[in-house]
Amino acid sequence: IDNALHPYTKALITAVCEPIPGKSNTIKEIPIKGEIPSAADIPPGCR
C-alpha cells in the first residue's frame, strides 16, 4: 500500500483522513483518468 502503483488505489488511499493533532484534515484530491463504463453495456473486465 505504501508504494501503490494503480491510480485508483492511490486515490482510495489518499481519501482516508488520518487524525493528526494540529493538522488540517483536508483530503488531497487525485484525479483518476479514464471514463466510467456503461452500466447498460458492462465491459468484460468489469464482470
TAFENFEN-V229715 format. One line per field, one symbol per residue. phi: phi as a letter, one per 40 degrees, with the letter a starting at -180 (. if undefined). psi: psi as a letter, one per 30 degrees, with the letter a starting at -180 (. if undefined). A space follows every 50 residues. Layout:
BEGIN
phi = ???
psi = ???
END
This chain:
BEGIN
phi = .cbcbcdccccccccccbcbdgbccccccbcbchbcccccbccdcbc
psi = efhkekeeeeeeeffkkkjjkfkkhkkkkjkjlalklkffiklefg.
END
